[in-house]
Amino acid sequence: MKRGIYKQVAVMVVAVAGVAQAAVIEKPVGVPGTMVSVTASDLHGLIDGVGAVAASVSPMANGMMLKNLLGAQFNDPGLMAVPAGKGLAVVIVDQTNFFGFVELTESHAAGYSSMLEQNGLKTKYVDGVMVVGKDASQLEKGVGMISSVKSSVLAKRSPTLRLCAEPAWAYEQNKQQVDSMLQMIPMMMGMNLQQAPGMDPAALQGTMRILEGEIRALVSIAKQCEKVEIVLDPSNGALRISETLLPKEGSRMAALLNAPKMIAPNPRVQARMLGDAAIALDGTLSNPEALTTFFFEEIKVILAEMGLAADSMDEMNAEMKKWMDLYGGSFCESIDLGGENFVSVNYAIELKEGANPLAAFKSMSDDMAPFLELYEGLGMPMKMEFVENAREYKGVKVHQFKVNLDMPGDQMEAAAMMNMNLSNMVYDVAVCDNLMLYSMGGSGLDAMVDRVKDAEYTVTPLKARTVYPANGFYYSDIDIGKYMAGISKVMPADAGNPLPQIAGMLQGAEPITSAGFTEDGMMMWSVNVPGSLLGRVGQAVMMMQMQQMSQPMPGAMPMEVPSALPMP
């Protein structure tokens, strides 16, 4: 059971293993001593950016239209009361104290105050800022924060929407409530699991402890975050969402993110070498030792909180070291949907010079024993078999993992209806030219071997590498057209299902891109949705609306409409 907790935590902590020098990361800015602040420091710039994004979806939308709609609530078309380059902030100090701060021209202050007070709020205009609170007492507290707000979140001008939280501070202020929640949530989830058919009581207890361990891991991460900032940036018709994490000084996370970068990314290991797919990712871990140290220190803290003995830590340490000793630094992955097993995954991992993972392959069934027991306790027995030298391709020995999941009848029938084979799954693994290759749900491994062995093959970089700066610890492309096409293949046949037509309209659109960076002890990851893709989505929505409108009313003559809209 403890192994289950260890591996669940590993999934979460690997995301914070920043690994390469990065572009400049902006330090998060919040209002000191508050839980959350939401800021639009350049309100007109933000709305203009949102308007440009909205125009790609609906040609009738634009920034001025949005300003008129918002301003109409205050008899202020165009939001003329807010000077250019000025904005607003909402600050939540705790569960009972929260305020609004709006930068207004003095000539418009009375009108805004009147409208807000008609809705039961209290206002006060001070030094170019209207403070808004729910009552007179709270209002005075807000007035006392004007200087702090102006010198922090409103001093950082940008046409973005920013949400900044201080998780470590918030935890200390609400420690008793959070600790009570840690006890209640696993119990509530356990009550739901009790209803599962064939649930073994011992397995239920183990599952509840695993759930508790996962929640405690998340809380532990939050306790180590001094600031977390999420930024919505509508620039150049695209929509970018970024999240930056600033760890608390002296925390285990700070030690991880400040660890020296020992391994550089290998440009040879890139996802397009795995073939075309709906989701593709390149990544590098530059300091596996720092990650391992962070992982086990976290585990010790969580086990102590749960009252569990760390009697198997040495065994787990040895198991993790076994895999880390094989790892050379870079990896890449591709995921496609719609195959026999619903998901097809290809993977390549750079190995250390001379490393041989065969012994690790042979012991994997034993390593996975806790998970196999858990699935059996949940009424879904799983068996895993390793077959050494199952076949050979162009001189490369191909091994196989065979996995059989015995699901309850109703779940198996549902999987069959969605054309998903969740039993007798086969995973191919091989070592070729110092790379460990892995393929599940298809015949991708042979093509991977071909590319690795082809001295003339040149990998095509992900689009994310041109959207984001160099030196990220991961880059990812998500092809929504391929993703939707894969989803539509596993959906039951239905003449009214719009997914195949929508997927067709999205084919060839620019991918959603993502990347992550570490620098100066901080970590940032980001997602970018291109305007051209938003335009395609808008066309698909309009097409569906037109088709719905074309459905004849009883007794009405049918109306013909185009089956699709023109696409760029």
Legacy VTK file of the C-alpha trace (Angstrom):
# vtk DataFile Version 3.0
C-alpha trace
ASCII
DATASET POLYDATA
POINTS 568 float
0.000 0.000 0.000
2.869 2.344 0.823
4.379 1.654 -2.582
1.124 2.835 -4.086
1.421 6.110 -2.167
5.065 6.465 -3.219
4.301 6.051 -6.897
1.261 8.328 -6.817
3.390 11.041 -5.246
6.079 10.448 -7.867
3.631 11.329 -10.624
2.941 14.687 -8.981
6.474 15.638 -7.979
8.015 14.857 -11.368
6.162 17.892 -12.695
8.268 20.148 -10.483
11.601 18.657 -11.557
12.686 21.706 -13.590
15.536 20.770 -15.815
17.004 23.382 -18.148
18.051 26.984 -18.332
15.055 29.009 -19.456
13.889 32.335 -20.712
13.296 35.025 -18.109
10.424 34.125 -15.793
8.556 37.039 -14.277
8.409 36.856 -10.521
4.808 36.570 -9.274
3.419 39.736 -7.701
0.625 39.719 -5.141
-0.600 41.896 -2.314
1.393 40.948 0.822
-0.604 39.204 3.557
-3.543 38.225 1.345
-4.858 34.900 0.070
-5.661 35.848 -3.537
-5.553 38.856 -5.831
-7.075 39.131 -9.305
-5.730 42.017 -11.371
-6.312 43.650 -14.736
-3.748 46.445 -14.429
-4.298 47.637 -18.026
-8.011 47.105 -18.437
-8.372 48.644 -21.913
-5.380 46.680 -23.207
-6.791 43.458 -21.784
-10.231 43.993 -23.307
-8.693 44.897 -26.681
-6.725 41.644 -26.560
-9.796 39.621 -25.591
-11.704 41.358 -28.375
-9.097 40.306 -30.948
-9.356 36.700 -29.736
-13.165 36.874 -29.752
-13.112 38.253 -33.311
-11.374 35.083 -34.511
-14.317 33.097 -33.163
-17.101 35.550 -34.030
-16.358 38.291 -36.626
-18.906 40.595 -34.980
-16.946 40.716 -31.715
-14.233 43.262 -30.946
-12.733 45.165 -28.054
-14.950 48.238 -28.395
-18.100 46.112 -28.405
-16.971 44.443 -25.177
-16.160 47.794 -23.570
-19.592 49.125 -24.508
-21.282 46.042 -23.027
-19.365 46.356 -19.761
-19.616 50.134 -19.588
-23.358 50.013 -20.150
-23.727 48.586 -16.642
-22.467 51.951 -15.309
-23.865 54.263 -17.983
-20.313 54.557 -19.275
-20.086 53.358 -22.905
-16.524 52.506 -23.828
-15.430 52.496 -20.148
-14.235 56.067 -20.513
-14.042 56.376 -16.712
-10.977 54.133 -16.652
-7.933 56.053 -17.939
-5.753 54.425 -20.595
-3.160 52.173 -18.999
-5.091 51.937 -15.726
-7.080 49.043 -14.324
-8.584 47.274 -11.351
-7.879 44.639 -8.731
-9.946 42.378 -6.502
-8.192 41.349 -3.282
-9.263 38.533 -0.948
-7.583 38.843 2.447
-9.409 35.958 4.103
-12.832 34.324 4.108
-14.601 37.478 5.303
-12.529 40.400 3.994
-12.416 41.103 0.267
-12.276 44.376 -1.627
-12.339 45.903 -5.092
-9.974 48.652 -6.256
-10.862 50.483 -9.497
-8.748 53.268 -10.998
-11.202 55.953 -12.207
-11.149 59.570 -13.298
-12.519 61.853 -10.597
-15.268 63.150 -12.900
-16.773 59.651 -13.205
-16.361 58.596 -9.566
-19.757 59.818 -8.362
-21.632 57.967 -11.101
-19.863 54.679 -10.422
-20.314 55.109 -6.660
-24.044 55.647 -7.086
-24.480 52.548 -9.243
-22.475 50.338 -6.867
-24.199 51.566 -3.718
-27.586 50.904 -5.328
-26.483 47.268 -5.330
-25.771 47.261 -1.598
-22.026 47.915 -1.715
-20.033 50.660 -0.020
-17.520 52.822 -1.896
-14.899 55.473 -1.250
-12.840 57.389 -3.825
-9.265 58.080 -2.683
-6.322 59.309 -4.755
-7.649 58.110 -8.128
-8.863 54.758 -6.809
-12.411 53.744 -5.916
-12.421 51.200 -3.092
-15.422 48.848 -2.936
-16.443 46.809 0.127
-19.531 45.042 1.381
-20.005 47.287 4.462
-18.581 50.405 6.100
-16.246 48.503 8.419
-14.792 46.431 5.633
-14.518 49.487 3.404
-12.187 51.223 5.848
-9.935 48.173 5.885
-9.805 48.346 2.094
-8.959 52.051 2.148
-6.029 51.201 4.399
-4.702 48.815 1.730
-4.671 51.331 -1.170
-0.972 52.042 -0.914
-0.083 48.336 -0.785
-2.305 47.518 -3.780
-0.979 50.422 -5.880
2.647 49.561 -5.142
2.223 45.843 -5.934
-0.343 44.446 -8.362
-1.366 47.780 -9.918
2.279 48.799 -10.362
2.928 45.888 -12.728
1.194 47.158 -15.878
0.321 44.657 -18.584
-2.721 43.905 -20.803
-3.295 40.607 -18.990
-5.520 39.098 -16.325
-3.464 37.883 -13.350
-4.449 35.730 -10.419
-1.857 35.508 -7.649
-2.218 33.318 -4.556
-0.022 32.760 -1.505
-0.659 29.074 -0.676
1.846 28.802 2.193
0.447 31.884 3.938
-3.133 30.760 3.316
-2.399 27.340 4.821
-0.975 28.849 7.994
-4.072 31.052 8.343
-6.446 28.101 7.843
-4.383 25.214 9.183
-7.089 23.723 11.399
-9.709 23.673 8.648
-7.281 22.183 6.108
-6.168 19.439 8.492
-9.813 18.550 9.192
-10.449 18.369 5.451
-7.523 15.954 5.067
-9.352 13.541 7.360
-12.806 13.948 5.840
-12.177 13.773 2.078
-10.715 10.216 2.003
-13.561 9.015 4.222
-16.170 10.535 1.905
-14.503 9.025 -1.158
-14.236 5.701 0.641
-17.974 5.713 1.278
-18.524 5.982 -2.468
-16.062 3.162 -3.152
-17.958 0.918 -0.741
-20.752 0.817 -3.292
-18.458 -0.687 -5.958
-19.356 -4.344 -6.714
-16.884 -6.886 -5.359
-14.986 -4.338 -3.282
-12.729 -6.083 -0.769
-12.732 -4.361 2.688
-8.949 -4.661 2.980
-8.509 -3.145 -0.481
-10.936 -0.364 0.451
-8.839 0.534 3.484
-5.693 0.568 1.369
-7.353 2.696 -1.292
-8.498 5.235 1.284
-4.957 5.539 2.652
-3.622 6.034 -0.881
-6.200 8.765 -1.489
-5.211 10.401 1.774
-1.557 10.204 0.748
-2.304 11.880 -2.596
-4.208 14.710 -0.931
-1.484 15.202 1.654
1.077 15.333 -1.158
-0.851 18.161 -2.827
-1.152 20.033 0.470
2.565 19.530 1.096
3.345 21.109 -2.278
1.007 24.022 -1.487
2.673 24.590 1.906
5.987 25.039 0.088
4.669 27.615 -2.420
5.217 31.210 -1.423
3.372 32.456 -4.500
1.563 30.942 -7.459
0.499 33.195 -10.313
-1.760 32.352 -13.262
-1.654 34.789 -16.188
-4.214 34.988 -19.011
-2.579 36.779 -21.948
-4.669 37.427 -25.089
-1.924 38.591 -27.466
-1.841 38.721 -31.277
-5.179 36.942 -31.575
-3.942 33.960 -29.549
-4.780 32.991 -25.986
-1.909 32.099 -23.660
-2.263 30.823 -20.100
0.860 30.608 -17.944
1.427 29.522 -14.364
4.477 30.474 -12.312
5.491 28.919 -9.015
7.761 30.652 -6.502
8.771 28.236 -3.704
9.087 29.210 -0.074
12.673 29.948 0.873
14.341 27.000 2.606
11.670 24.505 1.495
12.331 21.139 -0.108
10.833 22.466 -3.333
13.206 25.440 -3.276
16.140 23.032 -2.972
14.842 21.083 -5.983
14.280 24.109 -8.207
17.638 25.624 -7.257
19.558 22.391 -7.879
22.300 22.687 -10.533
21.489 21.507 -14.047
23.670 18.438 -14.604
22.295 17.109 -17.910
21.667 19.113 -21.091
18.770 18.267 -23.436
19.671 15.849 -26.238
18.445 17.412 -29.535
18.305 13.932 -31.064
15.497 12.840 -28.721
12.411 14.622 -30.040
8.815 13.454 -30.284
8.456 13.583 -34.070
10.910 10.678 -34.277
8.059 8.603 -32.825
5.672 9.399 -35.673
2.717 11.705 -36.189
0.224 11.798 -33.293
-2.475 13.855 -31.585
-0.232 14.669 -28.604
3.556 14.923 -28.741
5.979 15.866 -25.956
9.737 16.392 -25.560
11.270 16.538 -22.093
14.488 16.496 -20.067
15.300 15.943 -16.405
18.634 17.632 -15.804
19.160 16.519 -12.197
17.613 13.100 -11.425
19.457 12.946 -8.101
17.812 16.171 -6.893
14.427 14.791 -7.932
15.061 11.540 -6.065
16.080 13.424 -2.924
12.981 15.630 -3.079
10.759 12.625 -3.666
11.947 10.665 -0.645
11.979 13.659 1.671
8.354 14.305 0.709
7.472 10.657 1.307
9.001 10.702 4.796
6.959 13.766 5.759
3.702 12.301 4.414
4.203 8.924 6.060
4.900 10.641 9.394
1.700 12.692 9.058
-0.274 9.516 8.337
1.285 7.625 11.248
2.888 5.037 8.943
6.351 3.605 9.442
8.887 4.185 6.682
10.081 0.592 6.950
10.310 0.032 3.194
12.011 3.315 2.267
15.344 1.619 1.609
13.659 -0.856 -0.723
11.844 1.922 -2.580
15.012 3.996 -2.752
16.852 1.093 -4.339
14.006 0.543 -6.811
13.953 4.180 -7.888
17.747 4.323 -8.098
17.626 1.277 -10.370
15.659 3.237 -12.941
17.471 6.544 -12.422
20.791 4.800 -13.055
19.506 3.901 -16.521
18.219 7.344 -17.386
20.387 9.499 -19.647
18.443 12.764 -19.472
16.038 13.312 -22.362
12.800 11.569 -23.321
9.942 12.034 -25.773
6.407 10.696 -26.058
3.541 10.608 -28.536
-0.094 9.713 -27.853
-2.770 8.936 -30.414
-6.423 8.041 -29.924
-8.792 5.680 -31.679
-6.706 2.505 -31.977
-7.606 -0.987 -30.818
-6.811 -0.098 -27.216
-8.229 3.434 -27.607
-4.825 4.934 -26.752
-1.620 4.324 -28.691
1.536 5.467 -26.926
5.093 5.629 -28.265
7.991 6.540 -26.013
11.760 6.978 -26.307
14.144 7.449 -23.374
17.789 8.324 -23.622
19.884 5.768 -21.733
23.201 6.324 -20.001
26.136 5.048 -22.023
26.254 1.262 -21.682
23.063 0.996 -19.624
21.008 -2.172 -20.077
17.400 -2.051 -18.807
16.696 -5.768 -19.327
17.015 -6.611 -15.614
14.595 -3.791 -14.766
12.144 -5.138 -17.353
12.284 -8.613 -15.816
11.540 -7.306 -12.313
8.727 -4.965 -13.345
5.979 -7.505 -12.626
7.214 -7.742 -9.039
7.611 -3.966 -8.815
3.996 -3.537 -9.943
2.630 -6.082 -7.436
1.031 -3.457 -5.135
-0.910 -1.968 -8.058
-1.977 -5.398 -9.296
-3.266 -6.200 -5.809
-5.114 -2.893 -5.682
-6.890 -3.554 -8.983
-7.834 -7.027 -7.805
-9.304 -5.557 -4.638
-11.330 -3.174 -6.798
-12.864 -6.125 -8.626
-10.707 -5.724 -11.752
-7.914 -8.329 -11.580
-4.912 -7.416 -13.722
-2.174 -9.776 -14.861
1.204 -8.763 -16.289
3.631 -11.022 -18.125
7.099 -10.151 -19.472
8.264 -12.007 -22.580
11.977 -11.686 -23.305
13.020 -11.691 -26.987
9.405 -12.005 -28.154
10.523 -11.160 -31.694
13.299 -9.461 -33.604
13.202 -6.582 -36.076
16.237 -5.638 -38.186
18.591 -7.105 -35.627
16.914 -5.416 -32.652
15.523 -7.736 -29.977
11.941 -6.765 -29.119
10.580 -7.714 -25.695
6.923 -7.556 -24.703
4.759 -6.863 -21.709
1.366 -8.540 -21.947
-1.339 -7.065 -19.715
-4.802 -8.470 -19.197
-7.444 -6.487 -17.302
-10.506 -8.476 -16.247
-13.203 -5.822 -15.887
-16.763 -6.329 -14.609
-19.209 -7.305 -17.342
-20.990 -3.964 -17.591
-17.712 -2.046 -17.870
-16.371 -4.475 -20.468
-19.557 -4.085 -22.500
-19.242 -0.303 -22.342
-15.630 -0.549 -23.541
-16.692 -2.821 -26.402
-19.387 -0.335 -27.446
-16.666 2.302 -27.705
-14.447 -0.037 -29.759
-11.917 -0.232 -26.924
-9.968 -3.410 -26.212
-8.826 -3.205 -22.592
-7.814 -6.840 -22.317
-4.818 -8.603 -23.844
-2.905 -5.346 -24.268
0.622 -5.711 -25.641
3.512 -3.324 -24.980
6.649 -3.612 -27.128
10.003 -2.508 -25.660
13.467 -2.518 -27.207
16.899 -0.928 -26.899
18.315 0.617 -30.053
21.292 2.962 -30.408
21.330 3.869 -26.711
17.589 4.604 -26.654
14.896 2.636 -24.874
11.903 2.462 -27.224
8.386 1.648 -26.058
5.146 1.248 -27.982
1.641 0.413 -26.764
-1.567 -0.040 -28.688
-0.129 -0.174 -32.211
2.810 -1.239 -34.350
4.804 1.923 -33.809
8.009 0.341 -32.515
9.177 -0.967 -35.902
8.818 2.472 -37.476
10.697 3.972 -34.513
13.565 1.544 -35.062
13.631 2.480 -38.757
14.002 6.173 -37.932
16.650 5.604 -35.265
18.724 3.447 -37.625
18.344 5.826 -40.593
21.435 8.047 -40.602
19.731 10.392 -43.081
16.581 10.921 -41.008
16.114 14.446 -39.667
13.542 14.992 -36.946
10.987 17.775 -37.433
10.822 19.976 -34.292
7.558 20.486 -32.476
5.653 23.700 -33.199
6.018 24.558 -29.501
9.750 25.070 -30.054
8.996 27.988 -32.378
6.202 29.446 -30.224
8.257 29.407 -26.990
11.897 30.299 -26.239
14.671 27.719 -26.170
15.901 25.838 -23.094
12.548 24.632 -21.779
12.356 21.434 -19.755
9.434 20.263 -21.875
7.656 21.172 -25.108
4.339 19.774 -26.304
2.015 19.972 -29.322
-1.662 18.986 -29.179
-3.323 18.504 -32.569
-7.007 19.073 -31.799
-8.105 17.833 -35.234
-6.405 14.467 -34.716
-7.576 14.375 -31.095
-11.227 14.898 -32.063
-10.937 12.393 -34.915
-9.640 9.799 -32.448
-12.444 10.490 -29.986
-15.053 10.206 -32.740
-13.724 6.764 -33.747
-14.458 5.247 -30.360
-17.879 6.832 -29.956
-20.873 4.623 -30.775
-22.170 5.127 -34.314
-24.843 7.812 -34.282
-26.124 9.769 -37.244
-26.614 12.783 -35.001
-23.053 12.742 -33.629
-21.362 15.997 -34.780
-17.823 14.958 -33.749
-16.728 13.473 -37.120
-17.780 16.625 -38.967
-16.178 18.904 -36.359
-12.979 16.829 -36.472
-12.916 17.238 -40.239
-13.181 21.001 -39.932
-10.275 21.090 -37.473
-7.900 18.990 -39.590
-4.722 20.876 -40.434
-5.291 23.631 -37.865
-2.308 24.874 -35.862
-1.744 22.846 -32.696
-2.158 23.971 -29.127
1.384 24.310 -27.806
2.841 24.128 -24.329
6.236 24.468 -22.653
7.837 24.641 -19.212
10.863 26.532 -17.870
12.873 26.887 -14.678
15.041 29.833 -13.692
16.228 31.598 -10.554
14.535 29.017 -8.334
11.133 29.473 -10.021
9.158 27.301 -12.419
6.716 28.299 -15.150
4.613 26.271 -17.553
2.417 27.684 -20.271
-0.249 26.752 -22.849
-0.834 28.693 -26.080
-4.051 28.418 -28.143
-3.483 29.970 -31.604
-6.004 32.356 -33.096
-6.308 30.269 -36.272
-7.499 27.291 -34.210
-9.982 29.479 -32.345
-11.276 30.591 -35.732
-11.820 26.996 -36.799
-13.638 26.277 -33.540
-15.843 29.338 -34.101
-16.714 28.107 -37.602
-17.601 24.676 -36.235
-19.868 26.235 -33.602
-21.572 28.405 -36.231
-22.064 25.372 -38.466
-23.736 23.451 -35.653
-25.967 26.417 -34.859
-26.990 26.760 -38.499
-27.740 23.061 -38.779
-29.835 23.224 -35.614
-31.727 26.220 -36.989
-32.322 24.315 -40.224
-34.227 21.557 -38.456
-37.820 22.004 -39.718
-40.486 22.929 -37.214
-43.664 20.806 -37.295
-45.553 21.758 -40.400
-42.754 23.989 -41.725
-40.905 23.634 -45.039
-37.300 22.353 -44.675
-34.534 24.899 -45.237
-31.245 24.039 -46.916
-27.999 25.262 -45.354
-24.360 24.598 -46.227
-22.973 21.440 -44.611
-19.761 23.261 -43.731
-18.301 26.750 -43.729
-15.224 27.753 -45.746
-11.990 27.350 -43.826
-8.732 29.216 -44.297
LINES 1 569
568 0 1 2 3 4 5 6 7 8 9 10 11 12 13 14 15 16 17 18 19 20 21 22 23 24 25 26 27 28 29 30 31 32 33 34 35 36 37 38 39 40 41 42 43 44 45 46 47 48 49 50 51 52 53 54 55 56 57 58 59 60 61 62 63 64 65 66 67 68 69 70 71 72 73 74 75 76 77 78 79 80 81 82 83 84 85 86 87 88 89 90 91 92 93 94 95 96 97 98 99 100 101 102 103 104 105 106 107 108 109 110 111 112 113 114 115 116 117 118 119 120 121 122 123 124 125 126 127 128 129 130 131 132 133 134 135 136 137 138 139 140 141 142 143 144 145 146 147 148 149 150 151 152 153 154 155 156 157 158 159 160 161 162 163 164 165 166 167 168 169 170 171 172 173 174 175 176 177 178 179 180 181 182 183 184 185 186 187 188 189 190 191 192 193 194 195 196 197 198 199 200 201 202 203 204 205 206 207 208 209 210 211 212 213 214 215 216 217 218 219 220 221 222 223 224 225 226 227 228 229 230 231 232 233 234 235 236 237 238 239 240 241 242 243 244 245 246 247 248 249 250 251 252 253 254 255 256 257 258 259 260 261 262 263 264 265 266 267 268 269 270 271 272 273 274 275 276 277 278 279 280 281 282 283 284 285 286 287 288 289 290 291 292 293 294 295 296 297 298 299 300 301 302 303 304 305 306 307 308 309 310 311 312 313 314 315 316 317 318 319 320 321 322 323 324 325 326 327 328 329 330 331 332 333 334 335 336 337 338 339 340 341 342 343 344 345 346 347 348 349 350 351 352 353 354 355 356 357 358 359 360 361 362 363 364 365 366 367 368 369 370 371 372 373 374 375 376 377 378 379 380 381 382 383 384 385 386 387 388 389 390 391 392 393 394 395 396 397 398 399 400 401 402 403 404 405 406 407 408 409 410 411 412 413 414 415 416 417 418 419 420 421 422 423 424 425 426 427 428 429 430 431 432 433 434 435 436 437 438 439 440 441 442 443 444 445 446 447 448 449 450 451 452 453 454 455 456 457 458 459 460 461 462 463 464 465 466 467 468 469 470 471 472 473 474 475 476 477 478 479 480 481 482 483 484 485 486 487 488 489 490 491 492 493 494 495 496 497 498 499 500 501 502 503 504 505 506 507 508 509 510 511 512 513 514 515 516 517 518 519 520 521 522 523 524 525 526 527 528 529 530 531 532 533 534 535 536 537 538 539 540 541 542 543 544 545 546 547 548 549 550 551 552 553 554 555 556 557 558 559 560 561 562 563 564 565 566 567
